[in-house]
Amino acid sequence: MKKSVKSIFLNVLTYILLFLFFFPIFWLVLSSFRPSYDLYAYPPKLLSTDLTFENYINAWTSGDFPLYFMNSAIVTVSSTILTVAISMMAGFALAKYKFFGGNVLFWTMLATLMLPLQVIMIPIFIVLKNFHMLNSYLGLIIPPAATPTGIFLVRQYLVSLPNELIEFARIDGASEWRIFWSIILPLSTPVIATLTIFSVMWRWNDFLWPLIVISNEKLYTVQLALGMFSGQHTINWSGLLPMTVLSMIPIVVVFIAFQRLFIKGIYAGSVK
Amino acid sequence: MKLRKFIPYIFLAPAFSIFLIFIIYPGVLGFIVSMYRTPYSFGQSVFVGFNNYLSIFETTSFLDALLRTFLFSLLVVPTIYCFSLGLALLMTSPSVKAKSVLRVFFFLPSVLSGVITALIWDWMLNYDFGFLNNLFTVLGLRNLPFLLNPTYAFLSLVLIMSWAASGFFMVIFIAGIQSIPQELYEAAEIDGASTFEKFTFITLPMLKPTSILVIILSTIQSMQLFDIPFVLTGGGPGESTTFAVEKVYNTAFINLNMGLASAMSFILFLVFLTIGILQFKVSREGQFLA
């Protein structure tokens, strides 16, 4: 009897928390389907069954929202490919070779974690300006692609692969590049998958980086556009709500589809 | 055969060129810039030594922002800790049903961007159109200036950041809880321990390493917070939600005082470095995602 009371209490508590946690997201999504005369109604209408796609159609067809979406997609995909490629290569070198300076390079790489963008945004702005990379895709894509976290993740994964695989391949006369390409890469799909979804999340959600690099509206990413438009004095909510929902969709879909990898990635990082 | 000596360097070259050009060099450059009075163009800059640092300590606005950031962390970290540990306990409790689905829902806010988080909460807390104030109006209550009053805005941000981060730390706590040997609980049950006693004498002490990890990570995250207040309150009202990073941003890109802003960055770097060293001491090879 006592046990079942406790069990009911815990379940009820869980669902109350779930409601509180989830309601803000739910309310935003619901509101995005409400016509603007309902959004701005006075006295406010909280319960209304008038739902419409009008806001979505307006948001998508008036203004440059599809362009921002495209910019975000280009940046996210290319930066992620670059991140995976260079992290695999660097992680492979750090895990499977003994070479002069290897340790120093490994620690240097980890030490760069102490220089997050929040601390070096001014000199980065100056460097990008000197390289003419402000207001360009390259400026958005290349610098954030090298992440110590990514390299560390790959290295930890590859260290656990047996060295014999590589030694046998060398005896068979395989070149180092071929070993990387035909042996290491195919065996690395789990770590590549983890790194890919994290990189997609980082790049899609990025705000500070595009804020510093981009001032030309035609190059705005979705996050930058949302952040800038919401800072204006009169916010056009009926336009902003559907854009916010649309900008969540890719990341929510990736998350739901690969949630196991997300959680595994956090474990791999934290429980060591 | 000789060539093989160079192979690892070749594999490392792409990543390290980016580190060198876009992280390490800017790190050094930032310190140099902090010694100059620089106009936006970086053209006719004047060497001023440590004068920028002196002016930070003479005019208090950056120190105020830094202090505000510490206060924010001081409130956010325990809140996140309680939220995420509480959720993790529920999500590992044998009495709760459908846990694997529920976990996904609790984790979801953690994958949303800061901008989206800010907009979601703007739509909840906004004075004119926010859900809560609409609800108050319908119920005949007075509207509350959640984002327009300095104290309310500050506390709102504490809750919003906790909302956004708790799912992530819940996952870390779940891993910690699941690694506690079950025998400890069984032994305690034989000795007649209550649920509360099991929690205080087994769960909490066994979670010490996880707790330290959560506290350090959430401290770092809260001190680096930029996008949520930038979008939600713009640092206002007044400067009540202007935290250190936003202060640096405003000084550099709105007041166009790169030298002064670089000096602020360097002080911020020293603060982060201290926390980083602490983190490293606590967990060897400390390295975490997100």
Interface residues (C-beta under 8 A of the other chain):
Chain A: K3 K6 S7 L10 N11 L13 T14 L17 L18 F21 F22 P24 I25 W27 L28 S31 L39 Y40 P43 P44 L46 A85 I86 S87 M89 A90 F92 A93 L94 Y97 F99 G102 L105 T108 M109 L110 T112 L113 M114 L115 P116 Q118 V119 I120 M121 I122 P123 I124 F125 I126 V127 K129 I142 P143 A145 A146 P148 T149 I151 F152 L153 E176 F180 F198 M201 W202 W204 N205 D206 F207 L208 I212 Q223 L226 G227 S230 G231 I235 W237 L240 L241 T244 S247 M248 I251 V252 F255 I256 Q259 F262 I263 G265 I266 Y267 A268 G269 S270 V271 K272
Chain B: R4 K5 I7 P8 Y9 F11 L12 P14 A15 F16 I18 F19 I21 F22 I23 I24 Y25 P26 G27 L29 G30 V33 F42 L87 L90 S93 S95 V96 K97 L102 V104 F105 F106 F107 L108 P109 V111 L112 S113 G114 V115 I116 A118 L119 I120 W121 D122 W123 M124 F129 F131 N134 L135 T137 V138 W163 F168 V171 I172 A175 G176 S179 T195 L213 Q224 F226 D227 F230 V231 G234 V245 V248 Y249 A252 F253 M258 A261 S262 S265 L268 F269 F272 L273 G276 S283 E285 Q287 F288 L289 A290
